Amino acid sequence: MNLIGRRVKILVATDPNQVGLSGELVLERSKTLMLESRGRRLTIQKLGTVIELAGTGRGEVIRGDDILGRVEERIARDAS
C-alpha cells in the first residue's frame, strides 16, 4: 500500500507533541514519514506510531511498526 499523498491523523506517537497532528504524507523512508501539516513539514518516526488514514470511510488504522522498512519492498511483498 502506497501512503504518499494520503491524508492521515497521528493517533499514537513516541513524541506526545505529535499526537493529534493531521495532514498529507509527502515522503516515506524506511524509519520515518514526512507529514505536511499547516504549511510545515514534520518528520514522524514510524516506530511506536499509530496513524489513521482519512477518506477511507472505514477508519483504517496502521501501526508504524508494521510498515518499517523500504516502501518499495513493502509494495512488492504486498503484491505477491
DOPA-796696 format. One line per field, with one value per residue: residue number from 1; x negated, y, z negated of N, C-alpha, C in turn. Coordinates in nm, 2 decimals. Layout:
<pts>
num c(NUM,...)
nx c(X,...)
ny c(Y,...)
nz c(Z,...)
cax c(X,...)
cay c(Y,...)
caz c(Z,...)
cx c(X,...)
cy c(Y,...)
cz c(Z,...)
</pts>
This chain:
<pts>
num c(1,2,3,4,5,6,7,8,9,10,11,12,13,14,15,16,17,18,19,20,21,22,23,24,25,26,27,28,29,30,31,32,33,34,35,36,37,38,39,40,41,42,43,44,45,46,47,48,49,50,51,52,53,54,55,56,57,58,59,60,61,62,63,64,65,66,67,68,69,70,71,72,73,74,75,76,77,78,79,80)
nx c(-0.08,-0.06,-0.14,-0.19,-0.07,0.17,0.41,0.37,0.40,0.23,0.25,0.12,-0.20,-0.56,-0.65,-0.48,-0.39,-0.32,-0.09,0.24,0.18,0.25,0.25,0.10,-0.07,-0.39,-0.63,-0.80,-1.02,-1.25,-1.24,-1.09,-0.82,-0.71,-0.52,-0.30,-0.17,0.03,-0.13,-0.38,-0.65,-0.69,-0.88,-0.81,-0.86,-0.83,-0.84,-0.66,-0.44,-0.10,0.12,0.41,0.59,0.73,1.04,1.10,1.33,1.36,1.22,0.95,0.67,0.32,0.03,-0.28,-0.50,-0.44,-0.50,-0.76,-1.07,-1.18,-0.97,-0.94,-1.00,-0.80,-0.57,-0.62,-0.62,-0.35,-0.22,-0.27)
ny c(-0.12,0.21,0.50,0.77,1.09,1.05,1.15,1.18,1.11,1.14,0.91,0.78,0.84,0.84,1.09,1.30,1.55,1.52,1.38,1.37,1.54,1.62,1.57,1.57,1.29,1.32,1.21,0.90,0.71,0.45,0.44,0.66,0.90,1.17,1.44,1.68,1.96,2.22,2.39,2.33,2.09,1.79,1.55,1.22,0.95,0.61,0.39,0.29,0.45,0.52,0.56,0.70,0.66,0.90,0.95,0.69,0.59,0.39,0.42,0.33,0.20,0.22,0.06,0.20,0.04,-0.18,-0.10,-0.06,-0.02,-0.03,0.14,0.04,-0.23,-0.32,-0.27,-0.45,-0.69,-0.70,-0.72,-0.97)
nz c(0.00,0.09,-0.07,-0.02,0.04,-0.09,-0.33,-0.67,-1.03,-1.33,-1.58,-1.79,-1.93,-1.98,-2.05,-2.24,-2.15,-1.89,-1.87,-1.75,-1.54,-1.20,-0.84,-0.51,-0.39,-0.26,-0.21,-0.24,-0.43,-0.53,-0.81,-0.88,-0.84,-0.64,-0.72,-0.59,-0.74,-0.80,-0.65,-0.72,-0.73,-0.88,-1.05,-1.13,-1.34,-1.25,-1.42,-1.70,-1.65,-1.56,-1.30,-1.15,-0.85,-0.65,-0.48,-0.40,-0.49,-0.66,-0.88,-0.89,-1.04,-1.09,-1.21,-1.28,-1.33,-1.17,-0.92,-0.89,-0.72,-0.37,-0.14,0.12,0.10,-0.07,0.09,0.31,0.17,0.07,0.31,0.40)
cax c(0.00,-0.14,-0.07,-0.22,0.05,0.28,0.43,0.36,0.40,0.15,0.33,0.02,-0.34,-0.66,-0.66,-0.34,-0.35,-0.28,0.04,0.34,0.15,0.31,0.20,0.08,-0.20,-0.46,-0.75,-0.81,-1.15,-1.24,-1.21,-1.02,-0.72,-0.71,-0.38,-0.29,-0.06,0.03,-0.24,-0.51,-0.69,-0.73,-0.93,-0.74,-0.91,-0.73,-0.84,-0.58,-0.34,0.02,0.18,0.54,0.60,0.85,1.10,1.13,1.47,1.36,1.13,0.84,0.56,0.19,-0.08,-0.41,-0.59,-0.41,-0.54,-0.91,-1.14,-1.16,-0.83,-0.94,-1.00,-0.66,-0.47,-0.65,-0.57,-0.21,-0.17,-0.29)
cay c(0.00,0.34,0.60,0.90,1.17,1.02,1.23,1.09,1.17,1.07,0.87,0.75,0.87,0.85,1.23,1.34,1.67,1.48,1.31,1.46,1.61,1.56,1.64,1.48,1.23,1.37,1.13,0.79,0.65,0.32,0.45,0.78,0.95,1.32,1.49,1.82,2.00,2.37,2.46,2.28,1.95,1.73,1.41,1.14,0.82,0.50,0.30,0.34,0.54,0.47,0.66,0.67,0.71,0.97,0.93,0.55,0.56,0.27,0.45,0.24,0.24,0.15,0.07,0.23,-0.08,-0.28,-0.05,-0.03,-0.08,0.05,0.13,-0.04,-0.37,-0.35,-0.28,-0.57,-0.80,-0.70,-0.76,-1.12)
caz c(0.00,0.10,-0.16,0.02,0.09,-0.17,-0.45,-0.79,-1.16,-1.43,-1.70,-1.90,-1.88,-2.09,-2.09,-2.27,-2.08,-1.76,-1.88,-1.70,-1.41,-1.08,-0.72,-0.40,-0.38,-0.14,-0.19,-0.33,-0.43,-0.59,-0.95,-0.91,-0.75,-0.65,-0.71,-0.57,-0.82,-0.82,-0.58,-0.78,-0.71,-1.01,-1.04,-1.23,-1.35,-1.24,-1.54,-1.81,-1.60,-1.50,-1.22,-1.09,-0.71,-0.63,-0.35,-0.36,-0.53,-0.75,-1.00,-0.88,-1.13,-1.06,-1.31,-1.22,-1.34,-1.07,-0.79,-0.89,-0.60,-0.25,-0.08,0.24,0.06,-0.12,0.20,0.38,0.08,0.07,0.44,0.42)
cx c(-0.09,-0.06,-0.10,-0.09,0.17,0.29,0.44,0.37,0.32,0.23,0.24,-0.11,-0.43,-0.68,-0.52,-0.30,-0.30,-0.14,0.15,0.31,0.22,0.25,0.18,-0.06,-0.27,-0.58,-0.75,-0.95,-1.14,-1.20,-1.12,-0.91,-0.74,-0.57,-0.38,-0.16,-0.07,-0.09,-0.38,-0.53,-0.75,-0.77,-0.87,-0.81,-0.80,-0.72,-0.76,-0.46,-0.22,0.09,0.32,0.54,0.73,0.91,1.13,1.27,1.48,1.27,1.01,0.72,0.43,0.09,-0.21,-0.51,-0.57,-0.46,-0.69,-0.97,-1.11,-1.03,-0.83,-0.93,-0.86,-0.56,-0.49,-0.60,-0.42,-0.15,-0.18,-0.20)
cy c(0.12,0.44,0.75,0.97,1.14,1.12,1.14,1.18,1.08,1.04,0.84,0.78,0.87,0.99,1.28,1.47,1.64,1.42,1.42,1.54,1.54,1.64,1.53,1.42,1.26,1.28,1.02,0.73,0.52,0.33,0.57,0.81,1.10,1.36,1.64,1.87,2.15,2.44,2.42,2.13,1.89,1.59,1.33,1.00,0.72,0.42,0.36,0.43,0.47,0.58,0.61,0.74,0.78,0.94,0.79,0.52,0.45,0.30,0.36,0.29,0.15,0.17,0.10,0.12,-0.18,-0.23,-0.01,-0.09,0.01,0.03,0.04,-0.19,-0.41,-0.36,-0.41,-0.69,-0.81,-0.74,-0.91,-1.20)
cz c(0.00,0.02,-0.12,0.08,0.00,-0.29,-0.57,-0.92,-1.25,-1.55,-1.82,-1.84,-2.00,-2.14,-2.11,-2.20,-1.94,-1.76,-1.84,-1.58,-1.30,-0.96,-0.61,-0.41,-0.25,-0.11,-0.29,-0.32,-0.51,-0.74,-0.98,-0.80,-0.76,-0.62,-0.69,-0.64,-0.84,-0.77,-0.63,-0.74,-0.83,-0.99,-1.16,-1.22,-1.33,-1.36,-1.65,-1.78,-1.54,-1.43,-1.17,-0.95,-0.70,-0.49,-0.31,-0.40,-0.63,-0.87,-1.00,-0.96,-1.09,-1.17,-1.24,-1.22,-1.23,-0.93,-0.79,-0.77,-0.48,-0.19,0.04,0.21,0.01,-0.01,0.28,0.30,0.08,0.20,0.47,0.34)
</pts>
